């Protein structure tokens, strides 16, 4: 899908409707066999902030909505603490279909779905892209040709909460809210990093 360099609201809506249809009907990989829904992004079409998570969970796969499970509840707490609301941002996933058993994404799945992410970024034209977690951060930086800024494995944490400027695009990687489900002690520090989101609005 070729997206014009600059779009008004109507053009954004029309382009997004076409893209969303392509996402929902996608059969590029075997995830189309195991999913119930392929989830397009959702939220404010002229948002200044685009959240990029990894993939839908089981509850999101059943509800056809983003962040409706336990991770969504944690995200809502973080947003509330930061003084922002979901309606103020655009949210999407790197991989549009649920990963069976919450397994790690495979490289070809990231690459194929990453093409949809490229189109979403071109349409929404966010001022700040906010990848959540290691895999989303690696993929976004890789697609910006800046993957060398993100070390392998858990070394990705060194950039969480730090604003990066790459070829004019601001990228602000954050930890995924799901991390708080396993490490509640991180919540205070995570809230401080999420609070910076309001300054971008």
C-alpha positions as CSV (number, residue, x, y, z in Angstrom):
1,X,0.0,0.0,0.0
2,X,1.5,3.3,-1.1
3,X,0.6,6.2,1.2
4,X,1.0,9.9,0.3
5,X,3.6,11.9,2.2
6,X,1.1,14.2,3.8
7,X,-2.6,13.5,4.5
8,X,-5.5,15.4,5.8
9,X,-8.0,13.8,8.2
10,X,-10.4,12.6,5.5
11,X,-7.5,11.1,3.5
12,X,-6.1,9.5,6.6
13,X,-9.5,7.9,7.4
14,X,-9.9,6.6,3.8
15,X,-6.4,5.2,3.7
16,X,-6.8,3.6,7.1
17,X,-10.0,1.9,6.2
18,X,-8.3,0.3,3.2
19,X,-5.4,-0.8,5.3
20,X,-7.6,-2.2,8.0
21,X,-9.4,-4.3,5.5
22,X,-6.1,-5.7,4.3
23,X,-5.0,-6.5,7.8
24,X,-8.3,-8.2,8.8
25,X,-8.2,-10.4,5.6
26,X,-4.5,-11.1,5.7
27,X,-3.3,-14.6,5.1
28,X,0.4,-13.9,4.7
29,X,1.5,-16.4,7.3
30,X,0.2,-19.3,9.4
31,X,-1.0,-17.1,12.2
32,X,-4.1,-16.5,10.0
33,X,-5.0,-20.2,10.8
34,X,-4.8,-20.0,14.5
35,X,-6.2,-16.5,15.1
36,X,-9.8,-15.5,15.5
37,X,-9.2,-11.9,14.5
38,X,-6.3,-9.9,13.0
39,X,-6.4,-6.6,14.9
40,X,-5.7,-3.3,13.1
41,X,-4.7,-0.3,15.1
42,X,-7.3,1.8,16.9
43,X,-7.5,5.3,18.4
44,X,-7.2,8.9,17.4
45,X,-6.4,9.2,13.8
46,X,-4.4,12.5,14.1
47,X,-2.7,11.4,17.3
48,X,0.7,12.8,18.2
49,X,1.6,9.5,19.9
50,X,1.5,6.0,18.4
51,X,1.8,3.1,20.8
52,X,3.2,-0.1,19.3
53,X,2.7,-3.3,21.4
54,X,3.9,-6.7,20.3
55,X,0.7,-8.7,19.5
56,X,-2.9,-9.3,20.7
57,X,-3.3,-11.6,23.7
58,X,-6.0,-14.3,24.0
59,X,-8.6,-11.9,25.4
60,X,-7.8,-9.4,22.6
61,X,-8.1,-12.1,20.1
62,X,-11.6,-13.0,21.3
63,X,-12.8,-9.4,21.8
64,X,-11.3,-8.0,18.6
65,X,-10.0,-5.0,20.7
66,X,-6.6,-3.9,21.9
67,X,-5.6,-4.1,25.6
68,X,-8.8,-5.6,27.1
69,X,-7.1,-8.2,29.3
70,X,-4.9,-7.9,32.4
71,X,-2.2,-6.0,30.4
72,X,-4.9,-3.5,29.4
73,X,-5.8,-2.9,33.0
74,X,-2.2,-2.2,33.9
75,X,-1.9,0.1,30.9
76,X,-5.0,2.0,32.0
77,X,-3.4,2.5,35.4
78,X,-0.3,3.8,33.9
79,X,-2.2,6.2,31.6
80,X,-4.3,7.4,34.5
81,X,-1.1,8.1,36.5
82,X,0.3,9.9,33.5
83,X,-2.8,12.0,33.1
84,X,-3.7,10.8,29.6
85,X,-6.5,8.8,28.1
86,X,-6.6,6.2,25.4
87,X,-8.7,8.4,23.2
88,X,-5.7,10.8,22.9
89,X,-3.4,8.3,21.2
90,X,-3.3,5.7,18.5
91,X,-2.5,2.1,19.5
92,X,-1.4,-0.8,17.3
93,X,0.6,-4.0,17.4
94,X,3.7,-5.1,15.6
95,X,2.2,-8.5,14.9
96,X,-1.5,-8.2,14.2
97,X,-2.5,-11.8,15.2
98,X,-2.3,-13.6,18.5
99,X,0.9,-15.6,19.0
100,X,-0.1,-19.2,20.0
101,X,0.9,-19.9,23.6
102,X,2.3,-16.4,23.9
103,X,5.4,-17.6,22.1
104,X,8.0,-15.3,20.8
105,X,7.4,-13.9,17.3
106,X,9.3,-15.4,14.4
107,X,11.4,-13.2,12.2
108,X,9.2,-13.7,9.1
109,X,6.1,-12.8,11.1
110,X,7.7,-9.5,12.2
111,X,8.8,-8.7,8.7
112,X,5.4,-9.5,7.1
113,X,3.4,-7.6,9.7
114,X,6.0,-4.9,9.9
115,X,4.9,-3.8,6.4
116,X,1.4,-3.1,7.9
117,X,3.1,-1.1,10.7
118,X,5.0,1.0,8.1
119,X,1.7,1.9,6.5
120,X,0.1,2.8,9.8
121,X,3.0,5.1,10.6
122,X,2.8,6.7,7.2
123,X,-1.0,7.3,7.6
124,X,-1.1,8.4,11.2
125,X,2.2,10.4,11.0
126,X,2.8,10.5,14.7
127,X,5.2,12.9,16.3
128,X,6.3,10.2,18.7
129,X,6.4,6.4,18.3
130,X,6.2,4.5,21.6
131,X,7.2,0.8,21.2
132,X,6.3,-1.3,24.3
133,X,8.7,-4.0,25.3
134,X,11.8,-5.6,23.8
135,X,10.5,-7.0,20.6
136,X,8.5,-4.0,19.6
137,X,11.4,-1.7,20.4
138,X,13.8,-3.8,18.4
139,X,11.5,-3.9,15.4
140,X,10.7,-0.2,15.4
141,X,14.4,0.7,15.7
142,X,15.3,-1.9,13.1
143,X,12.7,-0.4,10.7
144,X,14.2,3.0,11.3
145,X,17.7,1.5,10.5
146,X,18.8,2.2,14.1
147,X,18.7,-1.3,15.5
148,X,22.4,-0.9,16.6
149,X,21.1,1.4,19.3
150,X,19.2,-1.5,20.9
151,X,21.4,-4.4,22.3
152,X,20.2,-8.0,22.2
153,X,18.2,-9.6,24.9
154,X,17.5,-7.8,28.2
155,X,20.0,-5.1,27.3
156,X,17.0,-3.4,25.7
157,X,16.1,-2.0,29.1
158,X,18.8,0.6,28.9
159,X,16.8,2.7,26.4
160,X,13.4,2.4,28.1
161,X,12.3,5.8,29.1
162,X,14.8,7.6,26.9
163,X,13.6,9.8,23.9
164,X,15.5,9.0,20.7
165,X,15.5,11.2,17.6
166,X,16.3,9.2,14.4
167,X,16.0,10.9,11.0
168,X,13.5,13.4,12.4
169,X,11.3,10.7,14.0
170,X,11.0,10.7,17.8
171,X,11.0,7.2,19.4
172,X,10.3,6.7,23.1
173,X,10.6,3.0,24.0
174,X,8.8,1.9,27.2
175,X,8.4,-1.3,29.1
176,X,5.3,-3.3,28.3
177,X,2.6,-3.0,31.0
178,X,2.5,-6.8,31.2
179,X,5.9,-6.6,33.0
180,X,4.0,-5.2,36.0
181,X,1.9,-8.3,36.3
182,X,5.1,-10.2,37.2
183,X,7.1,-7.5,38.8
184,X,4.7,-5.1,40.7
185,X,7.6,-3.5,42.4
186,X,8.5,-1.8,39.1
187,X,5.3,0.2,39.0
188,X,6.5,3.4,40.6
189,X,9.5,3.6,38.3
190,X,7.4,2.7,35.3
191,X,4.8,5.4,36.1
192,X,7.6,8.0,36.1
193,X,8.6,7.0,32.6
194,X,5.0,6.9,31.3
195,X,4.4,10.4,32.8
196,X,6.6,11.8,30.1
197,X,4.0,10.8,27.5
198,X,1.8,13.8,28.6
199,X,4.6,16.2,27.6
200,X,4.4,14.9,24.0
201,X,0.7,15.8,23.8
